[in-house]
Amino acid sequence: MKLLITWADLSKPMDVLNVRTWIFFYLICFVALLWAVFLLAQGVMLWIGLMLVIIVIGFNFILITSELKSHKSREKMMKSISAELSRDNQGNKKDA
């Protein structure tokens, strides 16, 4: 069982604690959606506007599902670490 957490585990690019990255990402998505709505309202380049909307919504969906999966795996790892540590502490108390 792996009890050592490496720097690679902590430095995920879109970590929940890295709020600045999320803010910039959603600002860029918001600007892309505003531009797409402007193009759709003007009636020019409809396919570009629709493509932007589909890309932004699809990328957000993919990103959120991957974040949920990583959160579940991180939660499972934390539970296994705490169970391992509690077993070690109980073993040490019996020895003393």
N, C-alpha and C positions, 0 to 999 in steps of 0.2 A: 504494500500500500504506500502511495506517495504522500508523505507528510510535508515535504518541502515545497514551498510556493516560490516560484522563480519570478524574475523581473518580467519575463515574457507573459506570464499569467496576469500580471497587474497592469501592463501597459497596452491594453486593448484600445484601438483607435476611437471607438465610440462608447467608452465606459460611461455608466450612469453618473458617476461622480465628475466626469469631465463636462461640466455644464457649458463652458464656452463653445465647445465644438458643436453641441446640440443647438445652441442659439444661432450660430452662424449657418448651420445646415438648414434650419427651418426658415431663417430669413431669406436665404437663397431660394428655397422652395417657394416661399410666399411671393417673391419677386417673379419667379418663373410662372406661377399661376396667375398673377396679375397681368403679366404680359400676354399670356395665353388668352385670358378673358378679354383683354383689349383687342387682340387679333380676331377673336370670335365675334365680338360686338361690332367691329368695323366691317366684317364680312370678307375681309381679305385674308388670304393664306389660311383657310379653314383647316387644312390638313396639318399645318405646322402647329396651330393652336391646340387641336385635338391630340396631336402626338405629344406635345409638351405636357398636357394634362395627364395623359395615360402614363408617360414616363415618370412624372413626379409622384403620382399616386402609387404606381407599381413599385417604385424604388422605396418609398416610405413603408409600404406594406412588407416588402422583403426585409428592410432594416429592422422594423419593429418585431417581426417574427424571429429574426436571428437574435435580437436582444433578449426576447423572452426565453429562447432556448438556452442562451448563455447564462441567464439569470437562474434558470432551473438547475443547470449543471453546477453553477457556483454554489447554489443553496444545498445541493446534494453533497458537494465536496465539504462544505462547512459542517453539515450534520455528521458526515463520516469522521471528520477530524475531531469534532467534539465527543463523539462516541468513543473513539480511540483514546482520547485523553482521559475521559471519565473512567474507562476500563483500567488505564495505567494508574490513575489516582486510587482506585479501589484496591488494586493489587498492592500498591505501596502502603496503604493503611493496614492491610492484613499482615504484611511483613513486619510492621512496627509494633 
